[in-house]
Amino acid sequence: MATPNVLTLEKQESDHASANKIKEGAVLSVEHEAQLTRRILLKMDTRILPVLALLFLCSFLDRTNVGNAKILGLEADLKITNVQYNQGLAVFYATYIASELPSNLVLKKITPRIWLPLLTIVWGIITMCLGFVRNFGSFFAVRALLGLAEGGLLPGIVLYLSGLYTRQEMALRIGIFYTAASLSGAFGGLLARGLSAIGPRGGLEGWRWIFIMEGLITVLAGTIAYLFLPTSIATAAYLTEEERAFAQLRLQEKTHSARTEERFNPVLEREERFKWSEVRRGVFNLQVWLSATAYFAILSGLYSFGLFLPTIINDLKITSNANQTQLWSVIPYAVATPITVCVAFASDRLKLRGVMMLFTLPIAIVGYAVIANVASPHVRFGMTCLMAIGMYSSVPCVLVWNSNNSAGHYKRATTSALQLAIANCGGFVATFVYPSTDGPLYHKGHTILLGLLAYAWFAVLANVFWCSKINRDKVNGKYDQFRGSGDDRDPMFKMIL
């Protein structure tokens, strides 16, 4: 009878032999491919997605907790005006946007395993510093540094995931980790309610403890990410040699499930050298500008929703105090979370991105149209749930659309970061769209966001038609000069609608 060590050695030799066959182009059976795919996805989904979701949860908590702190006395204790408060929010988005593209361009050199956790730990420390600010100047400066540190996370995650999953698997995975954003609203309200009860203690008011403790949690999350995230699919320690070889083949979409399409060669992409021509190809891309401006409209709504939902609910007068308002603010996020995952699952299954958004965005549009024109507090609160559902469920689709339709590492890095840089300008709209003087109805702010979301719907429709045209042109031979290029201009590379 073979000993465990002999069995292990035999298994390693078998994996090595199978990996060599895969690298040499051997054709695997459909059953064996399916078995390998299930094993690879299970391992990645259980080891990578929870860590990324944790980082993203911390990111949203640390950018929107200022909204919870506001109704608990931040403005009064710092002796700042509503305009100064909004300026502090705006500078966050300015530095956040400025850091996105540079961060993505250095991600490959520093590696995601180091860069993403490093960013997380740095902004966690900066968040803790918000608990000790004493005036507008320090509040403004710390918010600026927070944006600079946080800006590289989301584009880095999207770029990182695009090197782990196939195009048809991305939306569900983005949807799963992006639910952390909606959960952050629910969890953030509950957490803010609990942490604020710590103070006043140690000479610090209750709202300060929200920043201090949530920053500490973020530092811990960054440490966990460093310990568990692999650098790439080719170096993932939890995959066997055979699984790593097949995982790289899957990314080229040359398995039985996708023989007709070529996405990219991960080996060539790892060896790809930086070229400004690839950056220009990403910048001068109509798809990016259509999807990015649509995403800008969505994020204008999402960011204002996260920053001002406690204030809006407070002004509805359906709660008796600020602590009760924190609990009511949980409900819209809790409703949006499962629907976001379902939409992302359907998007992957149907291999549709923009088309899905043509059905989800109208839900938010209806919510804003009603809340802007109806006075009933309970009806208006119900509309906040529709607003959350429509906006959050649209994000996974738009977030992966450009990376799905971009091949070539530096072009994909450029399009991912550029889309987010443009979209995050929505933070400026969010900052100033709900001045306290417009309360309690906030008709102007709701109407502005209604118009932006209507634009987003038409931009998405235009992008669907544009991607469809590119596919027709490839069939008709207009891209034959790029055959074998290995990037998204190759006629074999089909655009996802």
N, C-alpha and C positions, 0 to 999 in steps of 0.2 A: 504493500500500500504506500502511495507517495506521501511524503511529509508535506506540511503546509508550505515550507520554503520551496520545495520542488514544484509544487502546484503554482506558486506565485511566479517562479522563474519561467515555467512553461507558459503561463498566461502572458507574461511580458514578451516572451519570444513570439508568441502568436500575434500579439498586438503589433509588434515591430514588423513582422512579415506582412500583416494586413495593411499597415500604414504604408509600407513600401509599394504594395500593389496599387493602392489608391493614388499615390504620387506618380506612379508610372502610367496612370490612366486606365487601370483595369475597371471593367464594368461590373458593378455590384448588382445583386438581385434587388428587386423592388422591396422584398420583405426585409432584407438586410439593411437597405438604406432607411426604411421606415423605422426599424429598430434603433439604428444609430441616431437618427434625427430625434426620436423621443428621448433617448438618454441624454443627448447634448442639450436639448431645450430644457429638460427637467433640471439638469445641473446648473445651467446658466440662470434660469428663472428663479431658482431657490437660493443661489449664492450671490448673484449680481443685482437683480432688481430690488430686493429688500434694502440693500445698502444704498443704492441710488435713490430709492424712495425716501429713505431716512435723510439723506443729504438735502433732497428737494423740500421735504417737510420742514427742515430747519431753515432753509433759505426763505420760504414763504413766511414762516413764523417770524423770522428776524427782520423782514422788510415790512410786515403789516402789523406787528405788535404795537407799533406806535399809535395805531388807531384805537386799540384797547386802552393804552396808557392815556390817550387824550381825554377820554370821558371819565378817567379816574383822577384827573387833576394835573396832568403834565403841563398844560399851558399856564395854569394859575401859579404853580410852584416855580416855574422857570421865568414867570413874568414876561411871557412873549405873546404877541398878538396873533390873531388867526392868519394874517398875511405872512408873518414870520414863520409860523408853523408850516404853512404851505411852501414857503421858500426852502425850508429844511427838507421837505419831501422832494421838491423839485431837484435839488442838488444831488440827491441820491441817484435819481434816474439819469442825470447828466453824466456822472462818473461811471455809472453802471453801463451805459451805452458805449462810452468811450473805451471801456476795457474789453469788450466782447471779441472783436476781430483780432486784436493783438494776442489775446489769450488763446484763441483757437489756432493761431499760426505757430505758437510755441508749444502747443500741447503734444505734438508728435515728438519733438526733441526731448522734452522733460519727462514724457510718458504720463498717461492718465492716472496711473497708480500713485504717482507722486503729486502731480499738479492738482487734481481734484480734491484730495484730502488736505493739501496745503492751503488751498483757497478757503476751505471750510473752517479749518482751525483759525486762520487769520481773521475771518469775519466773525467767528464766534467770540474771539477776544475783543474785537471792536464793539460787538453788541453789548458785551459786559460793560464796556466803557460808557455806553449810553446811560447806564444806571447811576453814573456819577457826575453827569453834566449839570452845570449850575446856571447857565445863561444861554442866550440865543447863539453867541459866538461858538461856544463849545458844542452845542447841539448841532449847529450847521456843519462844523468841521468833522464831527464824528460821523454824521450821516453821509458826508462826501466820501470819507474813507470806507464806509460800509458798502457803498455802491461800487467803488473801485475793486473791492475784494470779491463781491458776490457776482459781478458781471460775467465772469468766465465760466460759471458753473453750468447753466443750462445749455449754451452752445457746445460746451465741452462734453456734456452728457449725450447730446444728440449725435455728435460726431463719434463719440466712443461707441454708442450702441449700433451705429451704422456699420461698424467693423466687427460686430458680433452676430447680428441677425440679418436675415434676408429681407428684401423689400416687403414681402408679403407678411412678415412677422412684426414689423416695426410698430405699427399703429397700436396694436394691443399692448405691446411692452411700454410704449410711451404713455398709453392710457393708464396702465397700471401704476407706473411711477408718478404720472401727473395727477392721479387721484390724491396724491399726497398734498397737492395744492388745495384741493377742496377740503380734504381732511384737516389741513392746517387751519382753515377757517373754523371748523367745528372744534377741533382740539385746542386751537388757540384761544377760543372764547372760554372753554372750560379751564384751560391752564391759567389764563389771565385771572379768572375768578379765584382760583386757588392760590396763585402766587401773590396776588395783591393783598391777600389776607395775612401774609407774613409781616407786612409793615403796618404802622410805623415801628421799625426795630433797627437798632444800631444807628439811629439818626437818619434813617432812610425811609422815605414814604413808600407806600405799597406799590405804586406804579414802577418805582425803580427796581424792585425785586423781580418784576416781570423780565426786564432786560438782563439783569445779572444772572438769574437762574436759566433763562433760555439760552443765553450766550454760553454758559457752562455746559449745557446739554449739547450744543453745537460743537464745541471743542471735543467732547467725548465722541460724537458722531464722526468727526473727521479722523480721529484716531482709529476707530473701528474700520472706516473705509480703507485706510492705509494697510491695515492688516489683512483685509479680505478681497480687495479688488485686484484682478489680474491685469497685467499690462496690455495683453491682447489675447486673441483666441489661440494664437500659436504658442503662447507661454502659460496658458491656464493650467495650473498644477492639478486641478480636480478632474481634468479630462485625461483619458488614456492617450497613448500615442496614436492609436487608430482613430479615436474620436477627434483629436486635433487635426489630423490630416483630412478627415471627411468634413469637419466643420469649415475648413478653408475652401474645400471644393463646393460646399453649399453656397458660400458667399458669391461664387462665380455663377451660381444658378445653372450648373451643368450636371445636376443630378436627374434622376428619372422624373422627378416632379416638375422640373423646369428646364428641359433640354433645349427649348427653342429660344431662350433668352440668355444673354450674357450681361452680367452686371459689372463686375470688375474683378481683377486679379489681385487678391490681398498680398500676394508675395511681391508683385510689381509695385503695389502702392506703398509697401513698407520701404522699398528701395527708391521710390520716387524722390527726386530732388526738387527743391523749391524753384518755381518759375513764376515770374511776374505775369507771364502770358496766361497762366491758369487763374491767377487772381483776377485779371481783367475779364477773362471768360466768365467768371462767376459774377462780377459786378455788372457787366453789360448783358444781363440775362433777363428777358421780359418776365419769365416765370417768377423769378425772385421778387420783382417789384410788384407784381399783381398779388402774390400770396403774402408778401411782407406788409403791404398797405392794408390788406384785409385783416391780417393778424394785428396790425397796429390798432385798427378799430375795435377788435375783440379785446385786446389788452387794455385799451382805454376804459372799457367797461369792467373788465376783471379787476384791474388795479383800483379803480374807484370803488368797486364793490367791496374789496378787501379792506380798503382804508376807511370807508365811510359807512359801511353797513351798520356798525354799532350806533353811529350818530343818527342815521336814518330811522332805525328802529326806536331809538330813544325819543325822537321827535314825533313818532306815531302815537305816543302816550298810551301804549298798550301794556307797558311795564311800569312797576312802581318805583324802581331804583336802578342805578347803573349796573349793579351786580346781576339783577334779573335780566337786564338787556343783554349782558354777555351770554347768558344761557339761551335766550331767544335767537341770538345770532348764529347758534349752532345749526338750527333747523334747515335753512336753505342749502348749506354745504352738505349736510347729511343726505338730503334728497338728491343732490346732484351727483354724488360720488358713485353709486351703483350704475346710474344711467350712463355716466362717462365711460365706464368699463365696458358696458354693453355695446355702446356705439363704436368704441375702438375695436372690439371683437368683430362686429359686423363689417367694419371698414377693412380689416385684414382678410376676412373670409370672402368678401366681395371684390377685393383688390380695388377699392375706390376710396379716394380722399376728398376731392372737391365736391363730388356728387353727393357724398354723405352730408357735407356742410350745407348744401342747398336745402336740406331738410331740417337740420338742427338750428341753424341761425334764425329762422322765422319764429322759433319758440321764444328766444330772447327778445326779438323785435316786438312780439305781442306783449311780453311782460313790460317792456319800457313804454310802449304805447299806452297801456292801461294805467300804469303807475303815474305817468305824467299828467293824466287827465281825470283821474278818479279820486274823490276825497275820502272815501271810506277807509279807515285805518286797517281793518282786517283784510279787505280786498287788496290793498296796497302791499300788505305783508305777504299775501299769497303770491303776488306778482314777483316778489324778490326770489321766490323759489323757481319760477319760470325763467327769470333772468339768469340765475345760477345754472340751471339745466342747459339752456341754450348755449351759453358761453363756454362753460367748462367742457361740455361734450364735443364742441367744435375744435378745441385746442389740439388734442392728439392728432387729428387729421391734418391740420394745417402745419403742425410742427414737424411732421415727418415728410411732408409732400416734397419739399425741395431736396432733402437728402436722398429720398427715393429716386428722384429724377436727375441726380448729379453723380457722375463717376469721374474718378481722378481725385486723389486725396485732397490736394490743395484747392481744387475747384469746390469740392464738397465742403471743405472747411470754410471757404469764403462765403458760399451761399448760405450755409447754416448760421454763421456769425452775422452776416449782413442782414439776413431776414430778421434776426432777433434784435439787432441794433436799431433797425427801422421800427420794428414792432414795439420795442420798449420805449420809444418816444411817446407812446400812449400814456406813460407815467406822468408826463407833463400835463396832458389833458386831465388825467385823473386827479392830479394835485389841485387844480384850480376850478374844476367843474362843479363842485359842491360847496360854495362859500356859505358860511353860517347864516348870512343875511338872507339867503334864499329859502331857509327853512320855514315851516316844516314840510312844505310840499315839494320843494326843489324841482319845480316844473322845468326851468331852463336847463339844468344839468341832465335830467332824464331825456329831454327832447334832443339835446346835443348828441347823446349816446345813441338814441334811437336813429338819428340820421347817419351816424358813423356805421352802425350795424347794417343799415340798409345799403350803404355803399359797399360794405364787405361782401354782401350777398352778390352784388353785381360784379365785383372784382373776381370772386371765386368762379362765377359763371363764365366770365371772359377767359380765365385761366384754363378752365376745362376745355373750352373751344380751342384755345391755343395749343394745348398738349395734344388734343385730338388731331389738329392740323399737322403737327410735327410727325406723328405716327403715320398719317396718310402720305406725307412727303417721303418718309423713309421707305414705305412700301412702293412708292412710285419712282424710286431710284435717285432722289435728289440729294441723298446723303452717301451715295456709294463711294465717294472719294475718301470717306472716313472709315471704310470697312477695315476691320482689324486694328483700329486705333486703340481699343481697350477702354475708351471713355464713353460718355453719354451720346456722342455724335455717331457712334457705330450704328449702322442700320438694324443690327440685331438687338439693340438696347431700346426697349419699348417704354414710352412715357406712361406713368400711372395717372389716370384721370381723377 
